[in-house]
């Protein structure tokens, strides 16, 4: 792991930035939160922080440097935005040519450009799983419910589809049920995809009394793994349960589990399995 002294947490929406900041505080690590408005959670205001709009790249970088940060981690959801609509400051404007050139090539290319611009400013780029031990998804069954043979078959199908569409820089999530693909994730993100699955006829998906189907999340084959790894949390379990699914499967080491104990408790209570798969689990014998 690269050496660093103080971490800048560039925080978008969701629970992961809050969990990471709380972890740093509990561990006594030196950190500073760069909240991206209007997306970052208000709970982050209790931590050492500053807040800037998405286009205020220069001000955000200056604040992190003034705080003594020599490394940064990017966490939290930030929706894809038309670069022309942002209020850029001078530092951000200097980055626009590189970002504009990358944007038409897909999300991964754009994220790599963002990382490159921060590396040029002297920051070490850290993955969230390098900061917080236990954040990366482990392999095997997590709770008291295990996938059936049918669930494993759906998992393998969904995982193959996710890998295939990931080569085109499309989504990280797929839902399969009884050999049928019910949904693929695009720009709507996982929660909205699961809400869409919940509206499908129950004869092609499960229900509370007879759960069927699996949500699979895995990185894209082209993924820059220091940023935008798939994330699951309690809300993911709630969405999968509402959609009548039997469980959630993620690539072991290739996804982040926010508050894993709470995820397991929620899945156990709802009757869902959570499973971390490896390449060996995807082999069909």
Secondary structure, DSSP 8 states (H G I E B T S, - for coil): ----SSEEEEE-BSHHHHHHHHHHHHHT--EEEEEEETTS-GGGGGSSEEEEETT-HHHHHHHHHHTT--EEEEESB-----GGGS---HHHHHHHHHHHHHHTT-HHHHHHHHHHHHHHTT-EE--HHHHSTT-B--SEE-SS----HHHHHHHHHHHHHHHHHHTTT--SEEEEETTEEEEE-SSSHHHHHHHHHTTS-TTSS-BTTB---EEEE---TT--TTS--EEE-HHHHHHHHHTT-SEEEEETTSEEETTHHHHHHHHHHHT-EEEEE-HHHH---
